[in-house]
Amino acid sequence: MSPATASAEPAGGRPNILFIYTDDHSAAAVGCYGSRINETPHLDRIGREGMRFDNAFCTNGICAPCRAVVLTGTHSHVNGLMDNGDVFDGSQSTFPQLLRDGGYHTALVGKWHLKSDPTGFDHWAVLPGQGHYYNPDFITPEGTVRDEGYVTDLVTDRSIDWLEQDWDREKPFLLMCQHKAPHRSWMPGPDHLDLYDGVEIPEPPTLFDDYASRASPAREQEMEIDRHMYIHYDLKVVPTEEEAANLRGADRWIRGMRERMTPGQLAAWDAAFTDRNEAFRAAGLEGRDLVRWKYQRYIKNYLRCIASVDDNVGRLLAWLDEQGLADDTIVVYSSDQGFFLGEHGWYDKRFMYEPSLRTPLLVRWPGTVAAGGSEDALVQNLDLAQTFLEVAGVDAPDRMQGASLVPLLSGRTPGDWRDSIYYEYFEQGIHNVHPHRGVRTDRWKLIEYPGTEEWELFDLQEDPDEIRNLAGEPAHAETRGRLERELRRLQVVYGVPADS
């Protein structure tokens, strides 16, 4: 914990709030979190000038539910958006609506993914569904428009345009700048197509995990780099004419992806990938050599997408500097959930294992947060709504279930701060991850799979890669029992329905 600064009240009154939110950004791919695989200088700047939360977690590791949790400050079973198929009820209380009622000028740009129109915003322009990387459409109150360019650049362009042209400077602003990247299908921007050429990205030690001691859902999932990645859609190998006539699954979408590009964009894309793809075909890889090639293709494109995010974070920070607003603005960077970057042989998220559960969370708040600080208290996306409300001096409704991070940001850890977090996952469909719930403390994690009546227990201190399931070992029966009781206690605290 860093030493506290003198006051939690910014000198200039209520600060502006810039919330930068990405999709599927693993903390393992952020420089200031110790990344071994990439550099993120602009994100690192937020950490260097503010606070890095080292134990930040999501409550339900999938896109739409995470966004609903952030907006409402409530768990999925309370806000009603439990999986990606649900529609968000925008009539319920959200922190943007409360901030707007409290005098903030509010705007949302980028990924929304909640199916209903945004509420609580003076201005909004959102991507339909997941959106497209190249030449994306934006839904606005006036209708849908298509912008030419790369989505991460365009979301930032629109965010800065609102600040420069429409923000009412008589009011503090809330700007939620929400990127599609680095979500699947990992299409790099034109500035980074050649990044990592000739570089071998380190493999995770569990790339060839056999799930030997885990519960059956770990073996039954459909998110393996080996068996479940699509060679054309995911890995960007252009199909031959013969292959194009027999495409299956997501590979059928590669034609639309390419047709969406302008001739110049497509020419740059093919210039970057054609020789690499020809070399891959000529190599005739099999077995583990093929898995390793897939991992390298996947991780490099993923990291190229993050490079564009980092560039655009830099643009926003530079704009605040140029406008003299850096000292009057709290900047928060996070992602909806983490992501598997080859750990356990996987991509995607959903599971309560650490790569998916853990999120990056960086906060810069001049005058309140000591520069270069870190915080190891257990925090969740559940806490963001109440944090933003306290920052703005707006009362949070009793319905909210998180806890404001302002004391932690000010260098004070409340004596009653949580020592465990609750996680719940409901969706079973794409990727075939079984519904589950669990509890995590600073050292232990217990996961329950109600559908299969199986449990997993991990000692994160001795087994950070979560390889050895201790749930059935007599030596750990006492620990399992204690965590089961804590899980049931948290279900009562958060009002989880008995039949959930």
C-alpha positions in Angstrom: 0.0 0.0 0.0 1.3 3.4 -0.9 1.3 6.3 1.7 -1.9 8.4 1.7 -2.0 11.9 0.2 -3.3 14.7 2.4 -6.9 14.8 1.2 -9.5 12.8 -0.8 -11.1 16.0 -2.0 -9.7 17.3 -5.3 -8.7 21.0 -5.1 -10.9 21.9 -8.1 -14.1 20.4 -6.8 -15.8 17.4 -8.5 -13.4 15.8 -11.0 -14.2 14.8 -14.5 -14.4 11.0 -14.9 -12.7 9.3 -17.9 -13.5 5.5 -17.8 -11.6 3.6 -20.5 -13.0 0.0 -20.8 -11.6 -2.7 -23.1 -12.9 -6.2 -23.9 -11.0 -9.3 -22.9 -7.7 -7.6 -21.9 -5.7 -10.0 -19.7 -3.7 -8.3 -17.0 -0.9 -10.6 -18.2 -0.7 -8.4 -21.3 -0.1 -5.1 -19.4 3.4 -3.9 -18.9 3.0 -2.6 -15.4 1.5 -5.9 -14.3 4.7 -7.6 -15.3 3.9 -8.7 -18.8 6.5 -11.0 -20.4 4.9 -10.7 -23.8 4.3 -7.0 -24.7 4.8 -3.4 -23.7 2.1 -0.9 -22.9 3.8 2.4 -22.2 0.6 4.6 -22.0 -1.2 2.2 -19.8 1.9 2.0 -17.7 1.8 5.8 -17.4 -1.6 5.6 -15.7 -0.1 3.1 -13.2 3.0 5.1 -12.7 1.1 8.3 -12.1 -1.7 6.6 -10.1 -2.5 3.2 -8.5 -2.4 -0.3 -9.8 -4.9 -2.8 -8.2 -3.2 -6.2 -8.1 -6.3 -8.2 -7.0 -9.1 -6.9 -9.2 -11.7 -9.4 -10.4 -14.9 -9.7 -12.3 -18.1 -11.1 -11.0 -19.3 -13.0 -14.1 -16.7 -13.5 -16.8 -18.5 -12.7 -20.0 -19.0 -9.5 -21.9 -22.6 -8.3 -21.4 -23.0 -9.3 -17.8 -19.8 -7.5 -16.8 -21.0 -4.3 -18.4 -24.3 -4.5 -16.5 -22.5 -5.1 -13.2 -20.4 -2.0 -13.8 -23.5 0.1 -14.6 -25.6 -1.0 -11.8 -23.2 -2.0 -9.0 -25.1 -5.2 -8.6 -24.5 -8.9 -9.3 -26.0 -10.5 -12.4 -28.8 -12.2 -10.6 -29.9 -8.8 -9.2 -29.6 -6.7 -12.4 -31.2 -9.4 -14.5 -28.5 -9.7 -17.2 -27.0 -13.1 -16.5 -25.6 -14.0 -19.9 -25.0 -12.6 -23.4 -28.5 -13.5 -24.5 -30.3 -11.2 -22.1 -31.5 -7.7 -22.7 -30.5 -5.0 -20.2 -33.3 -3.2 -18.4 -32.2 0.4 -18.8 -35.0 1.6 -16.4 -33.1 0.4 -13.4 -30.8 2.6 -11.4 -27.3 3.1 -13.0 -24.4 5.3 -12.0 -24.4 7.3 -15.3 -28.1 8.2 -14.7 -27.3 9.2 -11.1 -24.3 11.3 -12.2 -26.4 13.0 -14.9 -29.1 13.8 -12.3 -26.3 15.1 -10.1 -25.0 17.6 -12.6 -22.5 15.7 -14.8 -22.5 15.8 -18.6 -22.4 12.1 -19.6 -21.3 10.4 -22.8 -20.8 6.8 -24.0 -18.8 5.8 -27.1 -17.9 2.3 -28.3 -18.9 -1.2 -27.3 -22.2 -1.5 -25.4 -23.4 -5.0 -26.1 -26.5 -4.8 -23.9 -29.2 -5.0 -26.7 -31.3 -2.2 -25.3 -30.6 1.5 -26.1 -28.3 3.2 -23.6 -29.9 5.3 -20.8 -28.5 7.9 -18.5 -26.3 9.5 -21.2 -26.5 12.9 -22.8 -24.6 11.6 -25.8 -24.0 8.0 -27.0 -22.7 6.3 -30.1 -22.3 2.5 -29.8 -21.3 -0.5 -31.8 -24.0 -3.0 -32.8 -23.3 -6.2 -30.9 -19.6 -6.9 -30.9 -19.0 -4.4 -33.7 -16.4 -4.7 -36.5 -12.7 -3.9 -36.4 -12.6 -2.3 -39.8 -15.1 0.4 -41.0 -17.5 -0.2 -38.1 -21.1 0.9 -37.8 -22.2 3.1 -34.9 -25.7 3.3 -33.6 -26.7 6.8 -32.5 -30.0 8.3 -31.4 -30.3 9.7 -34.9 -29.7 6.4 -36.7 -26.8 4.1 -37.7 -23.8 5.4 -39.5 -20.6 3.8 -40.8 -17.2 5.3 -40.1 -14.2 4.4 -42.3 -11.1 3.4 -40.4 -10.0 1.1 -37.6 -12.4 0.8 -34.7 -10.0 1.5 -31.8 -9.0 4.8 -33.5 -12.5 5.7 -34.3 -13.9 5.1 -30.8 -11.2 7.5 -29.6 -11.9 10.0 -32.4 -15.5 10.1 -31.4 -14.7 10.4 -27.7 -12.3 13.4 -28.3 -14.8 15.0 -30.8 -17.5 14.9 -28.1 -15.1 16.5 -25.6 -14.1 19.2 -28.0 -17.4 20.0 -29.6 -20.3 19.0 -27.3 -19.1 18.8 -23.7 -20.7 21.5 -21.6 -17.7 22.9 -19.8 -20.0 24.3 -17.1 -20.3 20.8 -15.9 -17.9 18.0 -15.0 -17.9 15.2 -17.5 -18.4 11.4 -17.4 -17.0 9.9 -20.6 -17.1 6.1 -21.0 -14.8 5.2 -23.8 -15.4 1.5 -24.4 -13.3 -0.4 -27.0 -14.1 -3.6 -28.9 -10.4 -4.6 -28.8 -8.9 -7.0 -28.0 -12.0 -9.1 -28.5 -12.1 -12.0 -31.0 -11.5 -12.0 -34.0 -8.2 -10.2 -33.1 -7.8 -8.1 -36.3 -4.8 -5.8 -35.9 -5.0 -2.2 -37.0 -3.0 -0.9 -40.0 -0.3 0.6 -37.8 0.6 -2.7 -36.2 0.2 -5.3 -38.9 4.0 -6.1 -38.8 4.5 -5.8 -35.0 6.2 -9.0 -33.6 7.4 -10.2 -37.0 10.3 -12.5 -36.3 9.6 -12.5 -32.6 8.8 -15.7 -30.7 6.3 -14.9 -27.9 6.9 -17.0 -24.8 4.5 -19.9 -24.3 2.6 -20.3 -21.0 3.8 -23.3 -19.0 0.3 -24.8 -19.2 -0.2 -24.6 -23.0 -0.4 -28.4 -23.1 -2.4 -28.9 -19.9 -4.1 -32.3 -19.7 -6.7 -31.3 -17.0 -5.8 -34.5 -15.1 -7.0 -33.5 -11.6 -9.7 -31.0 -12.6 -13.5 -31.4 -12.6 -15.0 -32.6 -15.9 -16.0 -29.1 -17.2 -12.3 -28.4 -17.7 -12.2 -31.3 -20.2 -15.5 -30.7 -21.8 -15.0 -27.0 -22.7 -14.8 -26.0 -26.4 -12.1 -23.2 -26.2 -8.9 -25.0 -27.0 -6.3 -23.4 -29.3 -5.6 -26.9 -30.6 -9.1 -28.1 -31.4 -11.5 -25.2 -31.4 -9.8 -22.2 -33.2 -10.9 -21.6 -36.7 -8.0 -21.6 -39.2 -9.5 -18.9 -41.4 -11.7 -16.7 -39.1 -9.5 -16.8 -36.0 -6.0 -17.3 -37.5 -6.4 -15.3 -40.7 -5.3 -17.9 -43.3 -7.2 -17.0 -46.4 -9.1 -20.0 -47.8 -8.3 -21.5 -51.2 -11.1 -21.7 -53.7 -11.7 -25.3 -52.7 -11.7 -24.5 -49.0 -14.0 -21.5 -49.6 -16.6 -23.8 -51.0 -16.8 -25.9 -47.8 -16.4 -23.5 -45.0 -18.0 -24.4 -41.6 -18.8 -22.5 -38.4 -17.1 -19.1 -37.9 -14.9 -19.7 -40.9 -17.9 -18.7 -43.1 -17.5 -15.1 -41.8 -14.1 -14.5 -43.3 -15.6 -13.4 -46.7 -17.6 -10.7 -45.0 -14.6 -9.6 -43.0 -12.6 -9.1 -46.1 -15.4 -7.5 -48.1 -15.9 -4.9 -45.4 -12.4 -3.5 -46.0 -11.6 -0.8 -48.5 -9.2 -1.8 -51.3 -6.4 0.0 -49.6 -7.0 -1.7 -46.2 -7.3 -5.1 -47.8 -4.1 -4.6 -49.8 -2.2 -3.7 -46.6 -3.7 -6.7 -44.8 -2.7 -9.1 -47.6 0.8 -7.6 -47.8 1.2 -8.4 -44.1 -0.3 -11.9 -44.1 0.2 -13.5 -47.5 3.8 -14.6 -47.2 3.3 -15.7 -43.6 0.3 -17.8 -44.7 2.1 -19.4 -47.6 5.0 -20.3 -45.3 2.5 -22.0 -42.9 0.9 -24.0 -45.7 4.3 -25.1 -47.0 5.4 -26.2 -43.5 2.7 -28.9 -43.2 2.7 -28.7 -39.4 1.1 -31.4 -37.2 0.7 -32.2 -33.6 2.3 -29.9 -31.0 4.1 -28.0 -33.7 0.8 -27.0 -35.2 -0.5 -26.0 -31.8 2.6 -23.8 -31.3 2.0 -22.1 -34.6 -1.6 -21.4 -33.8 -0.6 -20.0 -30.4 2.0 -17.6 -32.1 -0.5 -16.5 -34.7 -3.2 -15.9 -32.1 -1.2 -14.2 -29.5 0.6 -11.9 -31.9 -2.7 -10.6 -33.4 -4.2 -10.3 -29.9 -1.1 -8.2 -28.8 -1.3 -6.1 -32.0 -4.8 -5.2 -31.0 -3.7 -4.2 -27.6 -0.9 -2.0 -29.1 -3.6 0.0 -30.8 -5.5 0.3 -27.5 -2.4 1.6 -25.8 -1.7 4.1 -28.6 -5.2 5.5 -28.2 -5.0 5.6 -24.4 -2.0 7.8 -25.0 -4.1 10.0 -27.3 -6.6 10.6 -24.5 -4.0 11.3 -21.9 -2.3 13.7 -24.3 -5.6 15.5 -24.9 -6.1 16.0 -21.2 -2.6 17.3 -20.9 -3.0 19.7 -23.8 -6.3 21.0 -22.4 -4.9 21.5 -18.9 -7.4 18.9 -17.6 -5.2 16.2 -16.3 -5.2 17.4 -12.7 -9.0 17.7 -12.7 -9.8 14.3 -14.2 -9.8 10.8 -12.6 -8.8 8.3 -15.3 -9.8 4.7 -14.8 -8.7 1.9 -17.1 -10.1 -1.7 -16.9 -11.4 -4.5 -18.9 -14.7 -6.4 -18.6 -12.9 -9.6 -17.7 -9.5 -11.2 -18.3 -8.7 -13.7 -21.0 -6.9 -17.0 -21.5 -3.7 -16.3 -23.5 -2.8 -20.0 -24.0 -3.0 -20.9 -20.3 -4.5 -24.4 -20.0 -4.3 -24.5 -23.8 -7.2 -22.1 -24.0 -8.5 -18.8 -25.5 -11.7 -17.1 -24.3 -12.8 -16.5 -20.7 -15.8 -17.6 -18.6 -14.1 -20.0 -16.1 -13.3 -18.8 -12.6 -9.6 -19.6 -13.2 -7.3 -16.7 -12.7 -6.5 -15.6 -16.3 -10.3 -15.0 -16.8 -11.2 -13.9 -13.3 -8.5 -11.3 -12.9 -8.8 -7.9 -14.6 -6.4 -4.9 -15.0 -7.5 -1.9 -13.0 -5.5 1.3 -13.1 -6.6 4.6 -11.5 -5.0 8.0 -11.8 -6.5 10.8 -9.6 -4.1 13.7 -9.0 -4.3 15.1 -5.6 -5.8 12.0 -4.1 -3.9 8.9 -5.4 -0.2 8.8 -4.6 1.8 8.2 -7.8 3.2 4.8 -8.3 1.1 3.1 -5.7 -0.3 -0.5 -5.7 -3.1 -2.0 -3.8 -3.6 -5.7 -3.0 -7.1 -5.6 -1.4 -9.7 -7.8 -3.1 -11.8 -5.6 -5.4 -14.3 -6.2 -8.2 -16.0 -4.5 -11.1 -19.0 -4.5 -8.6 -17.2 -1.7 -6.8 -16.9 0.8 -9.7 -20.4 2.3 -9.6 -20.2 3.2 -6.0 -16.6 4.5 -6.5 -17.7 6.9 -9.3 -20.6 8.1 -7.3 -18.5 8.9 -4.2 -15.9 10.6 -6.4 -18.8 12.8 -7.7 -20.3 13.4 -4.3 -23.5 11.6 -5.3 -25.2 9.2 -2.9 -25.3 5.5 -3.9 -28.6 3.7 -3.7 -28.9 1.0 -1.1 -29.5 -1.5 -3.9 -25.8 -1.4 -4.9 -23.8 -4.3 -3.6 -20.2 -3.2 -4.0 -18.0 -0.9 -2.0 -16.4 2.4 -3.0 -12.7 2.2 -3.7 -12.2 5.8 -2.6 -10.8 4.9 0.8 -8.2 2.5 -0.9 -7.4 5.2 -3.4 -6.8 7.6 -0.5 -4.4 5.2 1.2 -6.8 3.9 3.8 -8.0 0.3 4.0 -11.3 0.0 5.9 -11.1 -2.5 8.8 -14.2 -4.3 7.4 -12.9 -4.6 3.8 -13.9 -7.9 2.3 -11.5 -10.9 2.6 -13.3 -13.0 0.0 -15.1 -12.4 -3.4 -18.1 -14.2 -4.9 -18.2 -15.3 -8.6 -21.1 -16.7 -10.6 -21.3 -17.8 -14.2 -24.6 -18.9 -15.9 -24.2 -19.4 -19.6 -23.8 -22.8 -21.2 -23.7 -22.7 -25.0 -20.8 -21.3 -27.0 -17.6 -22.8 -25.7 -19.5 -25.2 -23.5 -18.4 -23.9 -20.2 -20.5 -25.3 -17.4 -22.3 -22.9 -15.1 -20.5 -22.5 -11.8 -19.9 -20.3 -8.8 -17.2 -19.9 -6.3 -15.3 -18.0 -3.7 -11.8 -16.6 -3.7 -9.7 -15.4 -0.8 -6.2 -14.0 -0.9 -4.8 -17.6 -1.0 -7.6 -20.1 -1.7 -10.2 -20.6 -4.4 -13.2 -23.0 -4.2 -15.4 -23.6 -7.3 -18.7 -25.4 -7.4 -20.3 -26.9 -10.6 -23.9 -27.5 -9.5 -24.8 -29.3 -12.8 -22.1 -32.0 -12.3 -22.0 -31.9 -8.5 -18.2 -31.4 -8.7 -15.9 -29.1 -6.8 -12.4 -27.7 -7.3 -10.1 -26.3 -4.6 -6.9 -24.5 -5.4 -4.1 -23.2 -3.2 -3.1 -20.1 -5.2 0.0 -19.6 -3.1 1.5 -23.1 -3.8 -0.2 -23.6 -7.2 -0.7 -20.3 -9.0 -1.4 -22.1 -12.3 -4.3 -24.0 -10.8 -3.2 -27.4 -11.9 -3.8 -29.5 -8.7 -7.4 -29.8 -7.6 -7.4 -30.4 -3.8 -11.1 -30.7 -3.3 -11.0 -34.4 -2.7 -7.9 -34.6 -0.6 -8.5 -35.4 3.1 -5.6 -33.1 4.2 -7.6 -30.1 2.8 -11.1 -31.1 4.0 -11.1 -28.5 6.7 -10.2 -25.7 4.3 -12.8 -26.9 1.8 -15.4 -26.9 4.5 -14.5 -23.4 5.6 -14.7 -22.1 2.1 -18.0 -23.9 1.4 -19.5 -22.1 4.4 -18.1 -18.8 3.1 -19.6 -19.4 -0.3 -23.0 -20.0 1.3 -22.6 -16.9 3.4 -21.8 -14.8 0.4 -24.9 -16.2 -1.4 -27.0 -15.0 1.4 -25.3 -11.6 1.6 -25.8 -11.0 -2.1 -29.3 -12.4 -2.2 -28.6 -15.3 -4.5 -31.9 -17.2 -5.2 -31.9 -20.6 -3.5 -32.4 -22.4 -6.9 -29.6 -20.5 -8.6 
